[in-house]
Amino acid sequence: MEEKLTLFKNRKRFGIEKNIDIIFKNTALVLSSFVAIILLGIILVVFFQSFESFSRYGLKFLVTSEWNPVKDEYGAFTAIYGTLVTSFLSLLITIPLGVGTAIFITEDFVPKVFREIIGSLVELLAAIPSVVLGLWAIFVMEPFFRAFFVFLHKFFGWIPFFSTEPTSRNSLLAILILVVMLLPIVTSIARDSLNQVPKKLRNAAYGIGASRWKTIFSVILPAALSGIMAGVLLALGRAMGETMAVTMIIGNSNEFSWSLLSPGYTISSMLANQFGEADGSQVSSLFYAAFVLMILSLVVNIFAQWLVKKFSLKY
Amino acid sequence: MNSLYYQKRLSRNIGDKFFTSLSVICALIAVIPLIFLVTYILYKGGSQITPELFTLEPNPPGDDLDAGGINPALIGTLIITTIASIIAIPVGVGGGIYLAEYSKGGAFSRFIRFGVNVLAGVPSIIAGVFIYALIVSTKILFGSMYSGLAGGLALSILMLPTVIKTTDEGLKLVPNELRYASLGVGASMYTTILKVTLPSAFRSIATGVVLGIARAAGETAPLIFTALFSYYYITGFGDLFYEMGSLAVLIYNFALEPYDAQNKLAWAASFILVLSILSVNIFSRILAAFTEKTKRV
């Protein structure tokens, strides 16, 4: 009888232990809300810092390309255009390459060991810091492609994109180094989504006599499309925000030019270049440009997440 | 009868061959840059490695033929990444614990998970801009402007989503039976988490966190106007509040110098950075593969 009583007596936790439990839970809650606080903080801080420039130039900032600290006139069109052009064109090259590589890794052309080695090699590429890629681009890639650029200008100079003499720093080099950076992202996400397509879909296609590539194009790729699209959008967000390698190789010129063979600018390279030395209303204009960049990458990222949720495979 | 055999010249078979070779070419193009890059860095950077490199200060660029060493940048990278880890790991692991153990899939946790993904997609230079506005320009940290501390804070923003995500996912993989067993013998929630679930998810969390740290160590964009750069030895605790060099910013600054000696120093720094990041990556990959194998048995 007495034993039972003590059991009942201890049924409730001691006060201290109970308090620790509550404190622990609430600490975790507070820590997890830090993410939201930081995210909102970034958006608010960048917005309010850009307010001066925003109220002075309004949306005109987005379409003029004057950037003159002496005259205090600012417009970010060249940088915005450069950001969009470099990221979209690099994606245009990366998508077929990355998806092709992903198909190679998920099909059984070569033994599994080789495929896994290729897969992890591509993923290791993602671990290389972008500043090192920039260094490599300056000293190895640029001399390697120089002759090719001269050739492009000579024979395709009538196209506006190749209309200037190639300089040693230009937008096309930035696009090429972006391809190297985006390739691992697109490849690994495309590979994961291709791997998630159930085996029975493939077997059904083979069973009715489809050839391997007919199966890939009409069955497997469509089934994996949403995942691949999300990966592409994530890569697009990365391309827009990528700073170091692009800053080192794009030439950083605010002079607008259609030609990819002349120096260009992106928002992030403008920030990297000018932020340290800027003062007065230039700082506010840089914050405005940063705000534009942030909105661009937020929209792309949120759209990617929505896409994954909306069209994720259901089998 | 003939139609039962494989016919090379059928258009579908020719098409198959064509696309197969196309995908092989894609794979080759994807792998070639990595091989070129790594061999070039190992060759070019490795040949610059001398013992003095690790002990000397870099000389300011000039006609000087001798560029000096990278000691301050190396120590600076270690310090800045350590500061970032000290901030990001507790916050991230705590947040991950809440998401995986306490939240019930309601609006709050969905919002936080969404926020984690969005924060992971924020361009790294924006983190630098944010810390610049918050700390550097306001001189809020004891009146210091550019400082190693500010650089560490900027990097911690980039590490945070990775740490939360790996903790969340690692804890979700722990079987619920373990939790039931622990709670069933009367352990409280925090004991269960600290003594049972966290230890059993430790390896996957640690792998993710280490990869996150390796990634942060190579980040440059958030540092160029928070930590800036310094040519001088780091001698004491007070140096945290002043400009601090790092390998990544050293590479950026010296790659753009017109002098050969500085460029060589940039290559040497790249060698050290890439070698350490790649070895961390490869090691954690092997560890992960090894764990998977033992689990299956």
Interface residues (C-beta under 8 A of the other chain):
Chain A: R13 E17 K18 I20 D21 F24 K25 T27 A28 L29 V30 L31 S32 S33 F34 V35 A36 I38 L39 G41 I42 V45 V46 Q49 P96 L97 G98 V99 G100 T101 I103 F104 I105 E107 F109 I118 S120 L121 V122 L124 L125 A127 I128 P129 S130 V131 V132 L133 G134 L135 W136 I138 F139 V140 V180 L183 T187 S211 R212 W213 K214 I216 L234 G237 R238 M240 G241 E242 T243 M244 M248 S268 L271 A272 F275 G276 V283 L286 F287 A290 L293 M294 S297 L298 V300 N301 I302 A304 Q305
Chain B: R12 N13 G15 D16 F19 T20 L22 S23 V24 I25 C26 A27 I29 A30 V31 P33 L34 I35 F36 L37 Y40 I41 P90 V91 G92 G94 G95 G96 I97 Y98 L99 E101 Y102 S103 S109 F111 I112 F114 G115 V116 N117 V118 L119 G121 V122 P123 S124 I125 I126 A127 G128 V129 F130 Y132 A133 L134 S137 I157 L160 P161 I164 S188 M189 Y190 I193 A214 R215 A217 G218 E219 T220 A221 I224 F225 L228 A248 I251 Y252 A255 L256 N263 A266 W267 S270 L273 V274 I277 L278 N281 I282 R285
